[in-house]
């Protein structure tokens, strides 16, 4: 069964008893992130969770019953694993069944990626055992919370800055695949921090990725995000957003700058996106903020 919405074409492998599905796709750090909801006919239903890449699926909602991940269609999952919001990691091309019985629908976040993407995210922090072996129906509350936020980002008609989705993706994957946390909490060196901040300020009008910033200082994405926050007190996404809003405020005080020009110069998709984000951050629309500053 193929789902096609917008530019996303997603196919459920070997489906049985499935009626319909919806999908919303975003890509963060080279990782496909899909918010899926599939609906079933009465009775038993299943499909193969595997794909050409590794798959991580986080169940967000189950309507009318419970779903399971099974290596054998006729062998139920252990009772201790049959809890809400379970997570399953399925290596590429390893058949694992997503199974339901008399269940109306399942809503999930499904990530597709290759080993290289994980290595780019975690470097030496990657746990080879976790990244190389299947694990079905495990539980991690931090990963589930990140998945809920990513699902909302997939559905958003007005998506946030790319660094936000990347940060959530890295945090979700970190909860599932990162080894024992490294001891370094000292943050970036002065020269590393200056290099990164200069790059962010010089590219405010462009989409910048965590991977790009990490490469500037020869770190993995997860190491960089952790050390950047230790240095600045905020995530890369929040720093970039604050910097963009600060630059926008400077431009608003200059005569002759239209809102559309300010939006483009500070990296927002359009004037509407800029206005909504500005109000969310400052508590006032650009027009209200400008009036208050020029009275």
C-alpha positions in Angstrom: 0.0 0.0 0.0 1.5 3.3 -1.1 0.9 6.6 0.7 1.4 9.7 -1.5 0.9 13.2 0.1 2.7 16.2 -1.4 6.2 15.2 -2.5 6.3 12.2 -0.1 5.7 8.8 -1.5 5.8 6.1 1.2 5.0 2.4 0.8 4.0 0.0 3.5 5.6 -3.4 2.8 3.5 -6.6 2.6 0.4 -5.0 4.1 -2.6 -7.0 5.2 -5.9 -5.7 6.5 -4.9 -2.0 6.2 -7.4 0.4 4.9 -5.8 3.8 4.5 -2.9 6.0 5.7 -1.7 9.5 6.0 1.9 10.7 6.0 3.8 13.9 6.6 7.5 14.0 5.8 10.4 16.3 6.9 14.1 15.7 6.6 16.5 16.7 9.4 20.3 16.0 9.4 19.8 13.7 6.4 17.2 11.6 8.2 13.7 11.1 6.9 11.2 11.8 9.6 7.6 10.8 8.9 4.5 11.3 11.0 2.3 8.4 10.0 -1.3 7.4 10.8 -2.7 4.2 9.4 -6.2 2.8 9.6 -7.2 -0.8 9.6 -10.2 -3.0 8.6 -11.8 -5.1 11.4 -9.8 -8.1 12.3 -6.0 -8.8 12.2 -3.8 -6.4 10.3 0.0 -6.2 9.7 2.8 -4.9 7.6 6.5 -5.3 7.4 8.3 -2.5 9.3 11.6 -2.9 7.5 12.9 -0.9 4.6 16.0 -0.3 2.6 17.4 1.8 5.5 17.4 1.3 9.2 14.0 2.2 10.8 13.1 3.6 14.2 9.4 3.8 15.0 7.8 5.5 18.0 4.2 4.7 18.7 2.4 7.9 19.7 -1.3 6.8 19.8 -3.2 3.5 19.6 -7.0 3.7 19.0 -9.1 0.7 19.7 -6.5 -1.6 21.1 -2.7 -2.2 21.1 -0.2 -2.7 18.4 3.0 -4.9 18.6 6.3 -5.4 16.8 6.8 -9.1 16.1 9.5 -11.1 14.5 7.0 -13.9 14.1 3.4 -13.0 13.2 2.0 -15.8 15.4 4.2 -15.1 18.5 2.9 -12.2 20.7 5.3 -9.8 22.3 6.3 -10.4 26.0 3.8 -8.9 28.4 6.3 -6.6 30.0 6.9 -4.9 26.6 3.2 -4.3 25.9 3.1 -0.8 27.2 2.0 2.5 25.7 4.4 4.5 23.4 6.8 1.7 22.7 9.8 2.1 20.4 11.3 -0.3 17.9 14.5 -0.3 16.0 14.6 -2.5 12.9 17.9 -2.7 10.9 17.6 -2.4 7.1 15.9 -5.3 5.3 15.3 -7.3 8.6 11.7 -8.4 8.5 9.7 -7.4 11.6 5.9 -7.2 11.6 3.8 -4.3 12.8 0.8 -6.2 14.1 -2.7 -5.3 15.3 -5.9 -7.2 16.1 -9.3 -5.4 15.7 -7.6 -2.0 16.1 -8.9 1.1 14.4 -5.7 3.1 13.9 -2.1 3.6 14.9 -0.2 7.0 14.9 3.5 6.9 14.9 6.7 8.7 14.1 9.0 6.8 11.8 12.6 7.6 11.1 14.6 6.2 8.2 18.4 6.5 8.1 21.7 4.7 7.3 24.6 4.0 9.6 26.6 7.0 8.1 23.9 9.4 9.3 24.2 8.0 12.9 28.0 8.3 12.7 27.6 11.9 11.6 25.3 12.6 14.5 27.3 10.8 17.2 30.8 10.1 16.2 32.5 8.1 19.0 29.5 8.6 21.2 27.6 6.0 19.0 27.0 2.7 20.7 27.8 0.1 18.0 25.7 -2.6 19.8 22.6 -0.4 19.9 23.0 0.7 16.3 23.7 -2.8 14.9 21.1 -5.0 16.6 17.3 -4.9 16.5 15.4 -3.9 19.6 11.6 -4.2 19.7 9.1 -2.5 21.9 11.5 -0.8 24.3 10.6 2.4 26.3 12.2 5.8 26.8 10.2 8.8 27.9 12.7 11.4 26.6 12.6 9.8 23.1 8.8 9.8 23.2 8.6 13.5 24.1 11.0 14.4 21.3 8.9 12.3 18.9 5.7 14.2 19.9 7.4 17.5 19.1 8.8 16.2 15.8 5.4 14.9 14.8 4.0 18.4 15.4 6.8 19.9 13.4 6.0 17.5 10.5 2.4 18.6 10.5 3.1 22.3 10.9 2.0 24.6 8.0 4.6 27.1 9.3 7.6 24.9 10.2 10.2 26.2 12.6 13.9 26.9 11.8 15.7 23.8 10.6 18.0 23.8 13.6 15.0 23.1 15.8 14.0 19.9 14.0 17.6 18.8 13.8 18.0 19.3 17.5 14.9 17.2 18.3 16.0 14.5 15.9 19.5 14.3 17.5 18.0 14.2 21.0 15.6 11.4 20.0 18.3 9.3 18.4 20.6 10.1 21.3 18.1 8.5 23.7 18.1 5.4 21.6 21.7 5.0 20.3 24.2 7.0 22.3 26.6 5.1 24.5 27.6 6.1 27.9 27.7 10.0 28.0 31.1 11.5 27.6 32.5 13.3 30.7 33.4 16.5 28.9 31.1 19.4 30.0 33.5 22.2 29.5 32.0 23.5 26.3 33.8 24.8 23.2 37.1 26.6 23.3 37.1 30.4 22.8 38.4 30.0 19.2 35.8 27.3 18.4 33.0 29.3 19.8 34.1 32.5 17.9 34.3 30.5 14.7 30.8 29.1 15.1 29.2 32.3 16.2 30.7 34.3 13.3 29.4 31.7 10.9 25.9 31.9 12.4 25.9 35.8 12.2 27.2 35.8 8.7 24.6 33.4 7.4 21.4 34.6 9.2 19.5 34.6 5.9 20.4 31.0 5.1 19.3 27.6 6.5 22.2 26.3 8.6 22.4 22.8 9.9 23.8 21.4 13.1 26.0 19.1 10.9 27.5 22.2 9.2 28.3 23.9 12.5 29.8 20.7 14.0 32.1 20.3 11.0 33.5 23.7 11.5 35.0 22.5 14.8 35.5 18.8 13.9 32.9 17.4 16.2 29.9 15.1 15.8 26.5 16.7 15.8 25.6 15.5 19.3 29.0 16.4 20.8 28.7 19.9 19.2 25.1 20.5 20.4 26.1 19.5 23.9 29.2 21.6 24.0 27.6 24.6 22.4 24.9 24.7 25.0 27.5 24.3 27.8 29.3 27.4 26.3 26.2 29.6 25.6 23.5 28.3 27.9 21.1 27.8 24.9 20.8 25.3 22.0 22.1 26.2 18.5 18.5 26.7 17.4 17.6 29.1 20.2 20.8 31.1 19.7 20.2 31.4 15.9 16.6 32.4 16.6 17.5 35.0 19.1 20.2 36.4 16.8 17.7 36.6 13.9 15.2 38.4 16.0 17.9 40.8 17.3 18.9 41.6 13.7 15.3 42.1 12.7 14.9 44.6 15.5 17.9 46.5 14.2 16.4 46.6 10.7 13.0 47.6 11.9 14.5 50.8 13.4 16.0 51.7 10.0 13.8 53.8 7.8 12.6 52.3 4.6 12.9 48.6 5.6 9.7 46.8 4.8 8.6 43.7 6.8 9.1 41.5 3.7 12.7 42.7 3.3 13.4 42.2 7.0 12.0 38.7 6.8 14.2 37.7 3.9 17.3 39.3 5.4 16.9 37.4 8.6 16.2 34.0 7.1 12.4 33.6 7.6 10.3 31.9 4.9 8.1 34.9 4.4 6.6 38.0 6.1 3.8 35.9 7.8 6.3 33.4 9.2 8.5 36.3 10.4 5.5 38.1 12.1 4.3 35.0 13.9 7.8 34.1 15.2 8.6 37.6 16.2 5.4 37.8 18.3 6.1 34.4 19.9 9.6 35.5 20.9 9.0 39.1 21.9 5.3 39.2 22.9 4.5 41.8 20.3 4.1 42.0 16.5 6.9 43.8 14.6 4.6 46.8 14.0 3.7 47.0 17.8 7.4 46.6 18.8 8.4 49.4 16.3 5.7 51.7 17.6 6.8 51.2 21.2 10.4 52.0 20.3 9.8 55.1 18.2 7.3 57.0 20.3 
